[in-house]
């Protein structure tokens, strides 16, 4: 299987080289964490001579005997080289029970630059502060962006065709090895089901997997729709699935912790406060939705909204759903002192549709940028100070609007 260099992630890790923190690479299964670690090891070996790289891959049976934290600690210490910069990199670290005891001990010695990857369900963002008594930095890896998808296929001549394929295939690169659509969908479904029916069940000792599966399918079917635990619970009960809002809230948190979904809170633009009653959930990779649900309720406007949300997160923005009076702004994207208001649509050629998208933006009185991202097929243009950008150009960074691109 061919690979590409994920330059932005690799550069971030390079920038953290020799910092005292434990570097933890997180992300959904099969998003490319292990390959990223291999790329960094290659970079270290090619650019630095007086170093010692200690690499442990727990998917390799050669390291089976280290799946006990005392043995892991002893192995690393035995391979330390005095007078050299020592880099410790461990892939799938969660396969060693109580690994954090070994890692914290090694960290306390201040002799190693430590990098870890692990299964999304067992090395959660929410757990890192508890696991590691020392400082850590999380490098979160997302599935392939559309730009990386084009890079993988080495094709920029037919962007429209590539984009249509991407909305179906998504960004899990392991699926690209399969030319047969049935095999490709089965690969993605296997990744998804491993997370939902094995990882999360094992991590949280869940007894009712049917509720978890139906909940996940409901969220996929309702990407970009405002919802709440109560609404979801009521909907499932109507389908004769026994549950309640407490269980649903808990299971939603599990799915988000495992990076299957990202929850996006609502923000009252006028009142400048966050709203807790309802929120939106976006799928980590749109290819999962197609593999699991097929073309059921295939609303491309909502699919594009999902893609834009994940891309904003990928570019380092804090993202919220905007509320202004009774109107909704798809996204309020913030990074530091920057703020950008974004509407996403499939097709805005109809005047009524276009009006529905631009009117809420015109009601916002501050001076922050406002953009509409849609499948226009045209170069960027402006309407009443609002920039209208083709979604393919925006995803490829062709139309730069401040740092949002």
C-alpha angles and dihedrals in degrees: 000000000000120000135198130210110256092214100184094053093042092050090051091054091046088054090055094051113132094006112136095241128103105247111219119190110205136175144117118306116283094013091126105267096136094047089049090055090050090051090052092050089051090050092051094049094046097047106033128050106180096062140105118215116200108191125181121183111189091195086066114085088217087077096043092111091060093065089106116079097228090053091047091052093048093048093053093047091048090054096048113118119209116227094024134092104257119211119192116197122177123184120204091005093174089074087078107073112230090011089155090069091059094041094049091049092050091045091053091059091064090217101110139061099218129208125176138182126186146166111293093238095051102040100046126173088235091056101047097086089051095045098048121049090189129063119290137181122209120218105195116205120203127196117271116302119224088258091055090045090057090046091052092053092041090225129125097149098087105034093160093058092044091050093052089050092048093054086060104033098039126193108300098117096201089069092061090074090072118081092183111081093215092055092045092052091047090053092053092044090051091053091048095045092048089059097043103036100031116018098043094038090052095042096050100024091238117188102187107060093162092067091048092051095046091046092052091049090049091053091048090050091050104042111156092015119119110245144155138208089256093053093048093046092051091048093052093045089054086058089053095255108139112228143113139222093263092058091043092052090051094047092047089055090051092051091049093046088055090051094241088122135015118215116219117200126216122250125201102222095194097042092038094223139112121255119217104186099085137007142175129249125210127195117241091230126015091213089072091060093053093045093050103033103022115206094331110140090352099184105173092197090062091042090055091046089054091050093050092048094053091045091053090051090046089054091054102258128143104232131205137169108246125226121193115175102306094334128096128220110203095221140007103194119195133184116169108309093345123100129180130184115215136189120189126202140164100223127003099176091108111081093223092054093046091049091051089056101043101039096072090049092052090055091062106096102194123094100243116124119273124200140176116212113199142142094270102145088216136102116264115290137172135240121186090334093312116120116223113205132183109244093229092053091046093051090048093048090239093132107048114204106178110295094323085092 
